């Protein structure tokens, strides 16, 4: 493996770690924020339910699915970019 390929792999893993870190932060912030601010969030209603109850019952599940979808889509794009760059290299 030459230096250019090594650099591309390092860049790929740096981007992978960044995406993973951002999504873990979003996961932690939404989960912790919903629990910690439950009383304050109860003043809002969504479909007739307190917002904190809605987030705990359904909203966080939707957020988690969105996190997984973003991760899959972004990683697929990063992997395709790495493969295409590897194919272009001599």
VENLIN-V196290 format. One record per pair of residues at least 24 apart in sequence whose ideal C-beta (glycine too) atoms are under 10 Angstrom apart, sorted by the first residue. I is the first residue (numbers start at 1). J is the second residue. D is the distance in whole Angstrom. If there is no record, write none. Layout:
# VENLIN-V196290
{{I:J:D} {I:J:D}}
This chain:
# VENLIN-V196290
{{2:89:8} {2:90:9} {4:85:9} {4:89:7} {4:90:10} {5:82:10} {5:85:9} {5:86:7} {5:89:6} {8:81:9} {8:82:7} {8:85:6} {8:86:7} {8:89:8} {9:82:7} {9:85:10} {9:86:9} {11:78:10} {11:81:10} {11:82:9} {11:85:10} {12:78:6} {12:79:8} {12:81:8} {12:82:5} {12:85:9} {12:86:10} {13:78:10} {13:82:10} {15:74:9} {15:75:9} {15:77:10} {15:78:6} {15:81:9} {15:82:10} {16:71:10} {16:74:9} {16:75:7} {16:78:7} {16:79:9} {16:82:10} {19:70:8} {19:71:7} {19:74:5} {19:75:7} {19:78:8} {20:71:7} {20:74:10} {20:75:9} {22:67:10} {22:70:9} {22:71:10} {22:74:10} {23:66:10} {23:67:5} {23:68:9} {23:70:7} {23:71:6} {23:74:9} {24:67:9} {26:63:8} {26:64:10} {26:66:9} {26:67:6} {26:70:9} {27:60:9} {27:63:8} {27:64:7} {27:67:6} {27:68:10} {29:63:10} {30:55:8} {30:59:8} {30:60:6} {30:63:5} {30:64:8} {30:66:10} {30:67:9} {31:55:9} {31:56:10} {31:60:6} {31:63:8} {31:64:9} {34:59:8} {34:60:6} {34:63:9} {35:60:10}}
